[in-house]
Amino acid sequence: MRGVTVATRPRPEFDPLGVRLGAFRLDAAAETGIGYDDNLFGTEQNRRGDTFIGTTLTAGLRSQWTTHALGLTARVDDTRYLQRSALNWRDWSIEASGRYDIDSVTALDMRVTHRRGHLSVQSLDVQQAGITTPVEFDEDIVRLGATTQFNRLTLSGYGQGRWVRFDGSDEGSLTADYDAYGGGITAAYLLSPGRSATLAVRAEDIRARGGFANDINSLTYEVLGGFSYDFDGVYQAAVGVGYARRDFDNNSRRALSGIGIDARLTYAPSQLTTLSFTVRRGIDDSVRAGGQSFLRTFASARMDYEVQRNIIAGLEISYDRREYREPSQRATDLIGVLSVQWLLNRNLAVIASYQHVMRFGATAGIQEYDQNVVQVRLRVSL
């Protein structure tokens, strides 16, 4: 079927059945295992390693209606180090979503999310801030969207608010808490079945709370034009190229601008192999004091291969380039991940992974390093 990949293909003999609760379906899973990180702090010298226990819990309740939809999902990720407990972290999130179908081509949707997350000590911004423990934060997101169609023209838009709060931001080494309000609209004109010309416009206004407001307050916008194309189901591509710019309220700070890119390509040469490629370039935020924004270029290539019906191997290589202007700094992370998933039955699976990280091309005092992380997990699903 079009759009079905190795990772998303149904496997009736191995897919969890879930639990039927009237017109809803409950899916849940618990995953735990052991791993080892040979460079906990992402340093070139004085490397420190440790063994860790990782646990993930997920649950989702979704409606099975033919029209409209409701859903509630929750997730907890927890990592405990055996020797360095100061590096322990626990992320969690809960999200409620809904969709109201007005007719066959028009729908309204809403999503409300609360997330407790962290920035790792290997993060470039955390390192430059001189912090050696995970930086925790809370993020609340409310997003409203709509989609409709006028003959060949499909329009979709959204508006959202984000409220971000950092732990320890009053120490002066991190940026202030901030609120962000944004929205966007995408137009797709159908040229022929499976082939559309697209135009996307997005904007976000950031308002800081407390210190650094004069440096952080800004307006960011992005305009991308391109196409969405289905090459007979074997190739599928969506490409947008344009311009991104951030203007600061502080007139002494120059605007940050550059080429914007959002491109995705999926290639399925057979039912056993899927190749996917992603390229994104735009303006991102730094948590360092003073609100340094930066241009970020991210590219990834991934291959999923079905060794057997119940054994799926994956290989992903990512390129992550950051370009700061104030101060002028550059750094590139190259990340490789090799994983194997062994589905024992509907309820049990074993996942093994190896990750290698290499930071290079760093300037102005940014440390270059390499890191290896291995992990084996057991997943139990309903």
C-alpha positions as a Markdown table, in Angstrom:
| # | Residue | x | y | z |
|---|---|---|---|---|
| 1 | Met | 0.0 | 0.0 | 0.0 |
| 2 | Arg | 1.1 | 3.6 | -0.7 |
| 3 | Gly | 2.8 | 5.2 | 2.2 |
| 4 | Val | 3.4 | 2.0 | 4.1 |
| 5 | Thr | 7.0 | 1.5 | 5.3 |
| 6 | Val | 8.9 | -1.4 | 6.9 |
| 7 | Ala | 8.4 | 0.3 | 10.3 |
| 8 | Thr | 4.7 | 1.0 | 9.9 |
| 9 | Arg | 3.6 | -2.2 | 8.0 |
| 10 | Pro | 0.9 | -4.2 | 9.9 |
| 11 | Arg | 2.1 | -7.6 | 11.2 |
| 12 | Pro | -1.1 | -9.2 | 12.4 |
| 13 | Glu | 0.8 | -12.2 | 14.0 |
| 14 | Phe | 3.1 | -9.9 | 16.1 |
| 15 | Asp | 1.1 | -6.6 | 16.5 |
| 16 | Pro | -0.3 | -6.0 | 20.1 |
| 17 | Leu | -4.1 | -6.4 | 20.2 |
| 18 | Gly | -4.7 | -3.7 | 22.8 |
| 19 | Val | -7.7 | -3.6 | 25.0 |
| 20 | Arg | -11.2 | -2.7 | 23.7 |
| 21 | Leu | -13.1 | -0.4 | 26.0 |
| 22 | Gly | -16.4 | 0.2 | 24.3 |
| 23 | Ala | -15.8 | 2.6 | 21.4 |
| 24 | Phe | -12.2 | 3.2 | 22.5 |
| 25 | Arg | -8.9 | 1.1 | 22.3 |
| 26 | Leu | -6.3 | 1.2 | 25.0 |
| 27 | Asp | -2.7 | 0.5 | 24.1 |
| 28 | Ala | 0.1 | 0.4 | 26.6 |
| 29 | Ala | 3.7 | -0.8 | 26.9 |
| 30 | Ala | 6.5 | -1.0 | 29.4 |
| 31 | Glu | 10.1 | -1.2 | 28.3 |
| 32 | Thr | 13.3 | -1.5 | 30.5 |
| 33 | Gly | 16.9 | -2.5 | 30.0 |
| 34 | Ile | 20.5 | -1.8 | 30.7 |
| 35 | Gly | 23.1 | 0.3 | 28.8 |
| 36 | Tyr | 26.5 | 1.9 | 29.0 |
| 37 | Asp | 27.6 | 5.4 | 28.1 |
| 38 | Asp | 31.4 | 5.8 | 27.7 |
| 39 | Asn | 31.4 | 9.7 | 27.7 |
| 40 | Leu | 28.8 | 11.0 | 30.1 |
| 41 | Phe | 29.8 | 14.7 | 29.9 |
| 42 | Gly | 30.7 | 14.8 | 26.2 |
| 43 | Thr | 34.3 | 15.9 | 26.8 |
| 44 | Glu | 37.5 | 15.4 | 24.8 |
| 45 | Gln | 39.7 | 14.8 | 27.9 |
| 46 | Asn | 38.9 | 13.2 | 31.3 |
| 47 | Arg | 36.2 | 11.0 | 29.9 |
| 48 | Arg | 33.8 | 9.4 | 32.4 |
| 49 | Gly | 31.6 | 6.4 | 31.7 |
| 50 | Asp | 28.8 | 4.7 | 33.6 |
| 51 | Thr | 26.2 | 1.9 | 33.3 |
| 52 | Phe | 22.5 | 3.0 | 33.4 |
| 53 | Ile | 19.0 | 1.5 | 33.7 |
| 54 | Gly | 16.5 | 2.9 | 31.2 |
| 55 | Thr | 12.7 | 2.5 | 31.6 |
| 56 | Thr | 9.9 | 3.8 | 29.3 |
| 57 | Leu | 6.2 | 3.5 | 30.0 |
| 58 | Thr | 3.5 | 4.5 | 27.4 |
| 59 | Ala | -0.2 | 4.4 | 27.3 |
| 60 | Gly | -2.8 | 5.6 | 24.8 |
| 61 | Leu | -6.6 | 5.7 | 24.7 |
| 62 | Arg | -8.1 | 6.4 | 21.3 |
| 63 | Ser | -11.6 | 6.4 | 19.9 |
| 64 | Gln | -12.5 | 4.0 | 17.1 |
| 65 | Trp | -15.3 | 6.2 | 15.6 |
| 66 | Thr | -15.8 | 6.5 | 11.9 |
| 67 | Thr | -16.2 | 10.3 | 12.2 |
| 68 | His | -14.6 | 12.7 | 14.8 |
| 69 | Ala | -11.9 | 11.5 | 17.2 |
| 70 | Leu | -10.7 | 11.7 | 20.8 |
| 71 | Gly | -7.4 | 10.6 | 22.2 |
| 72 | Leu | -5.4 | 10.7 | 25.4 |
| 73 | Thr | -1.7 | 9.6 | 25.6 |
| 74 | Ala | 0.9 | 9.5 | 28.3 |
| 75 | Arg | 4.6 | 8.7 | 28.4 |
| 76 | Val | 7.4 | 8.4 | 31.0 |
| 77 | Asp | 11.1 | 8.1 | 30.2 |
| 78 | Asp | 13.4 | 7.4 | 33.1 |
| 79 | Thr | 17.2 | 6.9 | 33.3 |
| 80 | Arg | 19.1 | 5.9 | 36.4 |
| 81 | Tyr | 22.9 | 5.8 | 36.5 |
| 82 | Leu | 24.6 | 3.3 | 38.8 |
| 83 | Gln | 27.4 | 5.5 | 40.0 |
| 84 | Arg | 26.6 | 9.1 | 39.1 |
| 85 | Ser | 23.1 | 9.7 | 40.4 |
| 86 | Ala | 23.4 | 13.5 | 39.8 |
| 87 | Leu | 22.9 | 12.7 | 36.1 |
| 88 | Asn | 19.6 | 10.8 | 36.6 |
| 89 | Trp | 16.6 | 12.2 | 34.7 |
| 90 | Arg | 12.9 | 11.5 | 34.3 |
| 91 | Asp | 10.9 | 13.0 | 31.4 |
| 92 | Trp | 7.1 | 12.7 | 31.2 |
| 93 | Ser | 4.3 | 14.0 | 29.1 |
| 94 | Ile | 0.5 | 13.8 | 28.8 |
| 95 | Glu | -1.5 | 14.9 | 25.8 |
| 96 | Ala | -5.2 | 15.2 | 25.0 |
| 97 | Ser | -6.3 | 15.5 | 21.4 |
| 98 | Gly | -9.6 | 15.7 | 19.5 |
| 99 | Arg | -10.9 | 16.2 | 15.9 |
| 100 | Tyr | -14.3 | 17.4 | 14.8 |
| 101 | Asp | -15.3 | 16.5 | 11.2 |
| 102 | Ile | -17.6 | 19.1 | 9.8 |
| 103 | Asp | -17.9 | 17.3 | 6.5 |
| 104 | Ser | -15.8 | 15.0 | 4.3 |
| 105 | Val | -13.2 | 17.7 | 3.5 |
| 106 | Thr | -13.4 | 20.1 | 6.5 |
| 107 | Ala | -12.2 | 19.3 | 10.0 |
| 108 | Leu | -11.2 | 21.1 | 13.2 |
| 109 | Asp | -8.6 | 19.7 | 15.6 |
| 110 | Met | -7.2 | 20.6 | 19.0 |
| 111 | Arg | -4.2 | 19.3 | 21.0 |
| 112 | Val | -3.2 | 20.2 | 24.6 |
| 113 | Thr | 0.1 | 18.9 | 25.9 |
| 114 | His | 2.1 | 19.2 | 29.1 |
| 115 | Arg | 5.7 | 18.0 | 29.0 |
| 116 | Arg | 8.4 | 17.7 | 31.6 |
| 117 | Gly | 11.7 | 17.4 | 29.7 |
| 118 | His | 15.4 | 17.9 | 30.0 |
| 119 | Leu | 18.5 | 19.0 | 28.2 |
| 120 | Ser | 21.4 | 16.5 | 28.5 |
| 121 | Val | 24.8 | 17.5 | 29.8 |
| 122 | Gln | 26.2 | 16.7 | 26.3 |
| 123 | Ser | 24.0 | 19.4 | 24.8 |
| 124 | Leu | 26.2 | 22.2 | 23.3 |
| 125 | Asp | 24.3 | 25.0 | 25.1 |
| 126 | Val | 24.4 | 23.3 | 28.4 |
| 127 | Gln | 28.1 | 22.7 | 28.1 |
| 128 | Gln | 28.7 | 26.4 | 27.1 |
| 129 | Ala | 26.7 | 27.5 | 30.1 |
| 130 | Gly | 29.1 | 25.6 | 32.4 |
| 131 | Ile | 26.4 | 23.2 | 33.7 |
| 132 | Thr | 27.2 | 19.6 | 34.5 |
| 133 | Thr | 23.8 | 18.2 | 35.4 |
| 134 | Pro | 20.7 | 17.8 | 33.2 |
| 135 | Val | 18.6 | 21.0 | 32.8 |
| 136 | Glu | 14.9 | 20.3 | 33.4 |
| 137 | Phe | 12.1 | 22.3 | 32.0 |
| 138 | Asp | 8.3 | 22.3 | 31.7 |
| 139 | Glu | 6.5 | 23.1 | 28.5 |
| 140 | Asp | 2.7 | 23.6 | 28.0 |
| 141 | Ile | 1.3 | 23.7 | 24.4 |
| 142 | Val | -2.2 | 24.4 | 23.2 |
| 143 | Arg | -2.7 | 24.0 | 19.5 |
| 144 | Leu | -5.8 | 24.6 | 17.4 |
| 145 | Gly | -6.0 | 23.6 | 13.7 |
| 146 | Ala | -8.3 | 23.4 | 10.7 |
| 147 | Thr | -8.2 | 21.8 | 7.3 |
| 148 | Thr | -10.6 | 22.3 | 4.3 |
| 149 | Gln | -10.6 | 21.8 | 0.6 |
| 150 | Phe | -11.9 | 24.0 | -2.3 |
| 151 | Asn | -11.9 | 21.9 | -5.5 |
| 152 | Arg | -8.1 | 21.4 | -6.2 |
| 153 | Leu | -7.0 | 23.7 | -3.4 |
| 154 | Thr | -6.4 | 22.3 | 0.2 |
| 155 | Leu | -5.8 | 24.8 | 3.0 |
| 156 | Ser | -4.6 | 23.9 | 6.5 |
| 157 | Gly | -3.8 | 26.3 | 9.3 |
| 158 | Tyr | -3.0 | 26.3 | 13.0 |
| 159 | Gly | -2.5 | 28.6 | 15.9 |
| 160 | Gln | -0.7 | 27.7 | 19.1 |
| 161 | Gly | 0.7 | 28.9 | 22.4 |
| 162 | Arg | 3.8 | 27.6 | 24.1 |
| 163 | Trp | 4.9 | 28.3 | 27.7 |
| 164 | Val | 8.4 | 27.2 | 28.7 |
| 165 | Arg | 9.8 | 27.2 | 32.2 |
| 166 | Phe | 13.4 | 26.2 | 33.1 |
| 167 | Asp | 14.6 | 24.9 | 36.4 |
| 168 | Gly | 17.5 | 27.0 | 37.7 |
| 169 | Ser | 17.0 | 29.8 | 35.1 |
| 170 | Asp | 17.4 | 32.3 | 38.0 |
| 171 | Glu | 21.0 | 31.3 | 38.3 |
| 172 | Gly | 22.0 | 33.6 | 35.5 |
| 173 | Ser | 23.6 | 30.9 | 33.3 |
| 174 | Leu | 20.4 | 30.1 | 31.4 |
| 175 | Thr | 18.0 | 32.1 | 29.4 |
| 176 | Ala | 14.8 | 33.3 | 31.1 |
| 177 | Asp | 11.5 | 31.5 | 30.9 |
| 178 | Tyr | 9.5 | 32.5 | 27.9 |
| 179 | Asp | 6.0 | 32.5 | 26.2 |
| 180 | Ala | 5.7 | 31.9 | 22.5 |
| 181 | Tyr | 2.6 | 32.5 | 20.3 |
| 182 | Gly | 2.5 | 31.5 | 16.7 |
| 183 | Gly | 0.6 | 30.1 | 13.8 |
| 184 | Gly | 0.8 | 29.2 | 10.2 |
| 185 | Ile | -1.0 | 28.3 | 7.0 |
| 186 | Thr | -0.2 | 25.8 | 4.2 |
| 187 | Ala | -1.8 | 25.8 | 0.8 |
| 188 | Ala | -1.5 | 22.7 | -1.5 |
| 189 | Tyr | -2.8 | 22.9 | -5.1 |
| 190 | Leu | -3.4 | 19.5 | -6.7 |
| 191 | Leu | -1.8 | 19.4 | -10.2 |
| 192 | Ser | -2.6 | 15.8 | -10.8 |
| 193 | Pro | -3.3 | 12.8 | -8.5 |
| 194 | Gly | -0.5 | 12.5 | -6.0 |
| 195 | Arg | 1.2 | 15.7 | -7.2 |
| 196 | Ser | 0.7 | 19.1 | -5.6 |
| 197 | Ala | 2.4 | 22.5 | -5.4 |
| 198 | Thr | 2.7 | 23.8 | -1.9 |
| 199 | Leu | 3.2 | 27.1 | 0.0 |
| 200 | Ala | 3.7 | 27.4 | 3.7 |
| 201 | Val | 3.9 | 30.5 | 5.9 |
| 202 | Arg | 4.7 | 30.3 | 9.6 |
| 203 | Ala | 5.4 | 32.9 | 12.3 |
| 204 | Glu | 6.1 | 32.9 | 16.1 |
| 205 | Asp | 6.4 | 35.7 | 18.6 |
| 206 | Ile | 8.6 | 35.1 | 21.6 |
| 207 | Arg | 8.2 | 37.0 | 24.9 |
| 208 | Ala | 10.6 | 36.4 | 27.8 |
| 209 | Arg | 9.8 | 36.5 | 31.4 |
| 210 | Gly | 12.3 | 38.1 | 33.8 |
| 211 | Gly | 15.9 | 38.7 | 32.7 |
| 212 | Phe | 17.2 | 38.9 | 29.2 |
| 213 | Ala | 13.8 | 40.1 | 27.8 |
| 214 | Asn | 15.6 | 42.8 | 25.8 |
| 215 | Asp | 17.7 | 40.2 | 24.1 |
| 216 | Ile | 15.1 | 37.4 | 23.7 |
| 217 | Asn | 11.9 | 39.2 | 22.6 |
| 218 | Ser | 11.6 | 38.6 | 18.9 |
| 219 | Leu | 9.4 | 37.8 | 15.9 |
| 220 | Thr | 10.3 | 34.8 | 13.7 |
| 221 | Tyr | 8.8 | 34.0 | 10.3 |
| 222 | Glu | 9.3 | 31.5 | 7.6 |
| 223 | Val | 8.1 | 31.2 | 4.0 |
| 224 | Leu | 8.6 | 28.0 | 2.1 |
| 225 | Gly | 7.5 | 27.0 | -1.4 |
| 226 | Gly | 7.8 | 23.6 | -3.0 |
| 227 | Phe | 5.9 | 20.5 | -3.9 |
| 228 | Ser | 4.5 | 17.2 | -2.7 |
| 229 | Tyr | 4.9 | 14.3 | -5.0 |
| 230 | Asp | 4.1 | 10.6 | -5.1 |
| 231 | Phe | 6.2 | 8.8 | -7.7 |
| 232 | Asp | 4.0 | 5.7 | -8.2 |
| 233 | Gly | 4.2 | 4.8 | -4.5 |
| 234 | Val | 7.9 | 3.8 | -4.8 |
| 235 | Tyr | 9.2 | 7.3 | -4.2 |
| 236 | Gln | 7.3 | 9.9 | -2.1 |
| 237 | Ala | 8.7 | 13.4 | -1.6 |
| 238 | Ala | 7.7 | 16.7 | 0.1 |
| 239 | Val | 10.1 | 19.6 | -0.4 |
| 240 | Gly | 9.9 | 23.2 | 0.7 |
| 241 | Val | 12.6 | 25.8 | 0.2 |
| 242 | Gly | 12.4 | 29.5 | 1.2 |
| 243 | Tyr | 13.5 | 32.1 | 3.7 |
| 244 | Ala | 13.6 | 32.3 | 7.5 |
| 245 | Arg | 14.2 | 35.5 | 9.5 |
| 246 | Arg | 14.2 | 36.5 | 13.2 |
| 247 | Asp | 13.8 | 40.2 | 14.1 |
| 248 | Phe | 14.6 | 41.3 | 17.7 |
| 249 | Asp | 12.9 | 44.0 | 19.7 |
| 250 | Asn | 16.4 | 45.2 | 20.7 |
| 251 | Asn | 17.4 | 47.4 | 17.7 |
| 252 | Ser | 21.0 | 46.9 | 18.6 |
| 253 | Arg | 20.8 | 43.3 | 17.6 |
| 254 | Arg | 20.9 | 42.5 | 13.9 |
| 255 | Ala | 18.2 | 40.3 | 12.5 |
| 256 | Leu | 19.1 | 36.6 | 12.0 |
| 257 | Ser | 18.2 | 35.2 | 8.6 |
| 258 | Gly | 19.0 | 32.5 | 6.1 |
| 259 | Ile | 17.7 | 29.9 | 3.7 |
| 260 | Gly | 14.8 | 27.8 | 5.1 |
| 261 | Ile | 14.5 | 24.1 | 4.1 |
| 262 | Asp | 12.0 | 21.4 | 5.0 |
| 263 | Ala | 12.4 | 18.3 | 2.8 |
| 264 | Arg | 11.5 | 14.6 | 3.2 |
| 265 | Leu | 11.9 | 11.7 | 0.8 |
| 266 | Thr | 10.9 | 8.1 | 1.2 |
| 267 | Tyr | 12.0 | 5.3 | -1.1 |
| 268 | Ala | 10.6 | 1.8 | -0.9 |
| 269 | Pro | 12.4 | -0.4 | -3.4 |
| 270 | Ser | 10.7 | -3.5 | -2.0 |
| 271 | Gln | 8.5 | -4.5 | 0.9 |
| 272 | Leu | 11.6 | -5.5 | 2.8 |
| 273 | Thr | 13.5 | -2.2 | 2.6 |
| 274 | Thr | 12.6 | 1.4 | 3.2 |
| 275 | Leu | 15.0 | 4.4 | 2.8 |
| 276 | Ser | 14.0 | 7.8 | 4.2 |
| 277 | Phe | 15.8 | 11.1 | 4.0 |
| 278 | Thr | 15.2 | 14.4 | 5.9 |
| 279 | Val | 16.7 | 17.9 | 5.5 |
| 280 | Arg | 15.7 | 20.8 | 7.7 |
| 281 | Arg | 17.2 | 24.3 | 8.0 |
| 282 | Gly | 15.9 | 27.2 | 10.0 |
| 283 | Ile | 16.3 | 29.4 | 13.1 |
| 284 | Asp | 16.4 | 27.7 | 16.5 |
| 285 | Asp | 16.7 | 28.9 | 20.2 |
| 286 | Ser | 19.5 | 28.6 | 22.6 |
| 287 | Val | 19.1 | 28.3 | 26.4 |
| 288 | Arg | 22.3 | 30.2 | 27.1 |
| 289 | Ala | 22.1 | 33.5 | 28.8 |
| 290 | Gly | 21.5 | 36.4 | 26.5 |
| 291 | Gly | 19.2 | 34.5 | 24.2 |
| 292 | Gln | 21.6 | 33.6 | 21.4 |
| 293 | Ser | 19.6 | 32.3 | 18.4 |
| 294 | Phe | 21.3 | 30.2 | 15.8 |
| 295 | Leu | 20.9 | 28.7 | 12.3 |
| 296 | Arg | 20.5 | 25.0 | 12.5 |
| 297 | Thr | 20.9 | 22.5 | 9.6 |
| 298 | Phe | 19.8 | 19.0 | 10.2 |
| 299 | Ala | 19.9 | 16.1 | 7.8 |
| 300 | Ser | 19.3 | 12.4 | 8.3 |
| 301 | Ala | 19.3 | 9.2 | 6.3 |
| 302 | Arg | 17.6 | 6.0 | 7.6 |
| 303 | Met | 17.3 | 2.5 | 6.3 |
| 304 | Asp | 14.8 | 0.0 | 7.8 |
| 305 | Tyr | 15.2 | -3.6 | 6.7 |
| 306 | Glu | 13.0 | -6.6 | 7.5 |
| 307 | Val | 15.5 | -9.4 | 8.1 |
| 308 | Gln | 12.6 | -11.7 | 8.9 |
| 309 | Arg | 9.0 | -11.1 | 9.5 |
| 310 | Asn | 9.7 | -10.5 | 13.2 |
| 311 | Ile | 13.3 | -9.1 | 13.0 |
| 312 | Ile | 13.7 | -5.5 | 11.9 |
| 313 | Ala | 17.1 | -3.8 | 11.6 |
| 314 | Gly | 17.5 | -0.1 | 11.4 |
| 315 | Leu | 20.5 | 2.2 | 10.5 |
| 316 | Glu | 20.3 | 6.0 | 10.8 |
| 317 | Ile | 23.0 | 8.6 | 10.2 |
| 318 | Ser | 22.3 | 12.2 | 11.2 |
| 319 | Tyr | 24.1 | 15.5 | 10.6 |
| 320 | Asp | 23.4 | 18.4 | 13.0 |
| 321 | Arg | 25.1 | 21.8 | 12.2 |
| 322 | Arg | 24.7 | 24.8 | 14.5 |
| 323 | Glu | 25.9 | 28.3 | 13.5 |
| 324 | Tyr | 25.8 | 31.0 | 16.2 |
| 325 | Arg | 26.4 | 34.7 | 15.5 |
| 326 | Glu | 26.6 | 36.2 | 19.0 |
| 327 | Pro | 29.2 | 35.0 | 19.8 |
| 328 | Ser | 30.4 | 33.6 | 16.5 |
| 329 | Gln | 30.6 | 29.9 | 16.9 |
| 330 | Arg | 30.2 | 26.7 | 14.8 |
| 331 | Ala | 29.8 | 23.0 | 15.7 |
| 332 | Thr | 28.7 | 19.9 | 13.9 |
| 333 | Asp | 27.4 | 16.6 | 15.4 |
| 334 | Leu | 27.5 | 13.4 | 13.4 |
| 335 | Ile | 25.3 | 10.7 | 14.9 |
| 336 | Gly | 25.0 | 7.1 | 13.9 |
| 337 | Val | 22.5 | 4.6 | 15.4 |
| 338 | Leu | 22.3 | 0.9 | 14.6 |
| 339 | Ser | 19.3 | -1.0 | 16.1 |
| 340 | Val | 17.7 | -4.4 | 15.9 |
| 341 | Gln | 14.2 | -5.2 | 17.0 |
| 342 | Trp | 13.2 | -8.8 | 17.6 |
| 343 | Leu | 9.4 | -9.4 | 18.0 |
| 344 | Leu | 9.0 | -12.6 | 20.1 |
| 345 | Asn | 5.2 | -12.5 | 20.0 |
| 346 | Arg | 2.3 | -10.0 | 20.3 |
| 347 | Asn | 3.4 | -9.0 | 23.8 |
| 348 | Leu | 7.2 | -9.3 | 24.0 |
| 349 | Ala | 10.0 | -7.7 | 22.0 |
| 350 | Val | 13.8 | -7.3 | 22.5 |
| 351 | Ile | 15.5 | -4.1 | 21.2 |
| 352 | Ala | 19.3 | -3.7 | 21.0 |
| 353 | Ser | 21.0 | -0.5 | 19.9 |
| 354 | Tyr | 24.4 | 1.1 | 19.4 |
| 355 | Gln | 24.9 | 4.9 | 19.1 |
| 356 | His | 28.1 | 6.7 | 18.1 |
| 357 | Val | 28.3 | 10.5 | 18.4 |
| 358 | Met | 31.1 | 12.6 | 17.0 |
| 359 | Arg | 31.4 | 16.4 | 17.4 |
| 360 | Phe | 33.8 | 18.1 | 14.9 |
| 361 | Gly | 34.3 | 21.4 | 13.1 |
| 362 | Ala | 33.9 | 23.3 | 16.5 |
| 363 | Thr | 35.2 | 26.8 | 16.9 |
| 364 | Ala | 35.6 | 29.4 | 19.7 |
| 365 | Gly | 36.1 | 27.1 | 22.6 |
| 366 | Ile | 33.5 | 24.5 | 21.9 |
| 367 | Gln | 34.8 | 21.0 | 22.8 |
| 368 | Glu | 35.0 | 18.3 | 20.2 |
| 369 | Tyr | 34.4 | 14.7 | 21.4 |
| 370 | Asp | 33.1 | 11.3 | 20.5 |
| 371 | Gln | 30.7 | 9.1 | 22.5 |
| 372 | Asn | 29.5 | 5.5 | 22.4 |
| 373 | Val | 26.2 | 4.3 | 23.9 |
| 374 | Val | 25.0 | 0.6 | 23.9 |
| 375 | Gln | 21.7 | -0.6 | 25.2 |
| 376 | Val | 19.5 | -3.7 | 25.4 |
| 377 | Arg | 15.8 | -3.5 | 26.3 |
| 378 | Leu | 12.8 | -5.8 | 26.8 |
| 379 | Arg | 9.4 | -4.4 | 25.9 |
| 380 | Val | 6.1 | -5.8 | 27.2 |
| 381 | Ser | 2.9 | -4.6 | 25.4 |
| 382 | Leu | -0.8 | -5.1 | 25.9 |
